[in-house]
Amino acid sequence: MSEPVFNLRTEAQMGMVVATISGTLSTCDQTDALAGTLADVPRGYSLVIELDAMTTLSARSLSCLRNLALAATSEGIRLILVSESLDVRANLVLADLDSLAPVLHNLAQAGQIVAAAA
């Protein structure tokens, strides 16, 4: 199994940190790398996790993403999950992640939510 590729960038004008993930996300160790970014999200910024169409999620990684969402919420960080892939979004919703973080189709929608909250 190939390791996922993480790309982090800050969208200062939008007030968000975007973490793009590509590849197989199958273990908690891999999602723990995302948990480490919570401490680096500037105060008042949102963390947007963009799962591209090539991202494969396992039951374990969905559980770990749920734990990440709970940790972000407890630290006062708005977490937004984005994927253009209907299959990825469906897996996120079926894992009930949409009860903790919005599950959106694209980054433009995430930007609208962040801007509305500012």
Residue, then its C-alpha position, 0 to 999 in steps of 0.5 A: m500500500s502506498e503512503p498518503v501524500f500530505n500538502l499543507r498551505t496557509e490561505a491567510q486572506m481566507g483565514m484557513v490552513v488547507a491540508t490536501i491528502s492524496g493516496t491511501l489513508s488507512t492507519c491512525d499513524q497517518t491521521d496522527a500526522l494531521a493531528g500534529t497540525l492542530a497546534d500550528v493552526p493560527r488562532g481564529y483560522s479554520l483547518v480544511i482537510e481536502l481529500d482528493a478523488m484518489t484518496t482511499l479511506s479505511a474504516r480505521s482512518l474514518s474513525c481516526l478522522r472522527n477523533l481528529a474532528l473531536a480534538a479540533t472541536s475541543e481546541g476551538i478549531r473549525l474543521i471542514l472536510v472537502s472532496e470533489s469525489l462523491d464516493v469520498r464524501a459519502n464515506l465521510v457522511l456514512a461515518d457520521l463525520d458530517s455531525l462534527a464538521p461540514v463535508l463539502h464539495n470544493l474549497a470555494q464552499a469552504g471559503q464561504i463558510v469561513a468568510a461567513a463565520a468571520 
